[in-house]
Every structure is written in structure tokens, then in C-alpha cells.
């Protein structure tokens, strides 16, 4: 069965009812834990406060935009090399990209075609470093609102007071279901993939084919 047999297979479902239900269940679980903690309920409040503040350190929309923009830097690098205009020569990836491009010539006259195809071919190597740098930067930002050791101590302390871990495990699952539908790096990679999609649908004027049709051996084209 084709998962893309209608537009919802690409856009997703509205899910209003299930989203409202998951929010209700989350608060019901939090209430149950709070009641069991009694006078120590403030520990749960501190724990949840850490989580709520941390999920908003980097919004999903910003992470997706960052992924799109960072992947787009490769277009500038490849363009600079193809056009012999070393404006990006100070970038860490310039030398590696130049070496690859010089040793893997493409048989297309259109410079835009060459640029976009090289962006696809070099994306994995480029993003291997850029993604690692990105998550390290976001992790640094998150430390402004979250000390992971404090969070773990709170979790352990609450579980000890409850004499079991299952209620907090369930609360964590419900929190993720409601408030971490898309984590930072998933959103980031979606942005990267959107940039790749732009490169792959670019139409070469000489052949009138799109990028995904022109990838050399090792790709998916002819």
C-alpha cells in the first residue's frame, strides 16, 4: 500500500482530539504523582519546570530553519568553487569540497546544475560535522536553564519517595508525547532535508531534467 496515496500521507493528520486527550492524561498523571508526594510535591514542580523551560530553549521551527540555513551554506561553498570565486575559501569545508569537485567532474555545462548536484553529493560529509557542532551549541544553550545532574537527582528522589519508578516513567512518556512531538535534531534534519529537496528538483536547462534524474553513479539517476 502506498503511504502517500493521499496528501495526508505527506502533511500528516490534524489529530486535535488525540492531542487534547494526551494533554488531559498528562495532567492527570502529574496530579496523581503530586498527591502521592504530599508535602514534597514541590519536587515535582521543580522537575516539570526544568522540562518545560528546556523544551523551549530551541523551538522546533527555529531548529528546522537552522538546518535549512546550515545546509544552504554548502550551496555557497560549491558555487564559489565552480565559479572560481573563492569567497568562501575561509570556511572549514572549502578545501575538502574543492578536492572532491576537482576529482569528480560532472558532465553538465550549466553551473547551477553542477552546484546543486555537488551539494547533494557532499551533503553527508558536510553535515556530519555541522550537525555535531549544532547539537553541541544547543546543549550549551540548554545549560542556562537545565542542570542535567539536578534533573536526575530530582527524578531519583521522587521515585524514592513514591517507592517505585513507574509513575515517573509514565509521566516522562506523556511529557514526550505532548511536548516533544518533534525533538530539536529531528526538526533540524527536516530543514536539512528540505534544502536537499530544493537541490533535487532544480531543472537543468540543457537536459530539461531535474536534479534527482541527473545524479551520477552512486546516486539514483541514470
Residue pairs with C-beta under 8 A, 6 or more apart in sequence:
2 9
3 9
4 10
19 178
22 174
22 177
22 178
23 178
25 174
26 171
26 174
26 175
26 177
26 178
29 167
29 170
29 171
29 174
30 44
30 48
30 171
32 167
33 44
33 158
33 162
33 167
33 168
33 171
34 41
34 44
34 45
35 41
36 161
36 162
36 167
37 43
37 44
37 158
37 161
37 162
40 158
40 161
43 154
43 157
43 158
43 161
44 158
46 154
47 151
47 154
47 155
47 158
48 175
50 145
50 146
50 150
50 151
50 154
51 151
51 175
51 179
52 179
53 145
53 146
54 142
54 145
54 146
55 179
55 180
57 138
57 141
57 142
57 144
57 145
57 146
58 138
58 141
58 142
58 184
60 182
60 184
60 187
61 187
63 138
63 184
63 185
63 187
63 188
63 191
64 187
64 188
64 190
64 191
64 194
65 191
66 134
66 188
66 191
67 134
67 187
67 188
67 189
67 190
67 191
67 192
67 193
67 194
67 195
68 191
68 192
68 194
68 195
69 191
70 127
70 130
70 134
70 191
70 192
71 119
71 123
71 126
71 127
71 130
71 191
71 192
71 195
71 196
72 195
73 91
73 130
74 93
74 97
74 119
74 122
74 123
74 126
75 115
75 116
75 119
75 199
76 87
76 88
77 88
77 91
77 93
77 94
77 97
78 97
78 101
78 114
78 115
78 118
78 119
78 122
79 85
79 111
79 115
80 86
80 87
80 88
80 89
80 94
81 94
81 97
81 98
81 101
81 118
82 101
82 111
82 114
82 115
82 118
83 111
86 94
88 94
92 129
93 122
93 125
93 126
93 129
96 125
97 118
97 122
97 126
100 118
100 121
100 122
101 118
104 121
104 216
106 113
106 114
106 117
106 118
106 216
108 114
108 117
108 204
108 206
108 207
108 214
109 206
110 204
110 205
110 206
112 202
112 204
113 202
113 204
113 205
113 206
113 211
113 214
116 198
116 199
116 200
116 202
116 211
117 199
117 211
117 214
117 215
117 216
119 196
119 199
120 196
120 199
120 200
120 211
120 215
120 219
121 215
121 216
121 219
123 192
123 196
127 192
131 185
131 188
131 189
131 192
134 188
135 184
135 185
135 188
138 184
155 168
158 168
159 165
159 168
162 168
182 190
199 211
200 210
200 211
200 212
201 210
201 211
201 212
202 210
202 211
203 209
203 210
203 211
204 210
204 211
204 214
207 214
209 221
212 219
212 220
212 221
213 221
213 222
214 221
214 222
215 221
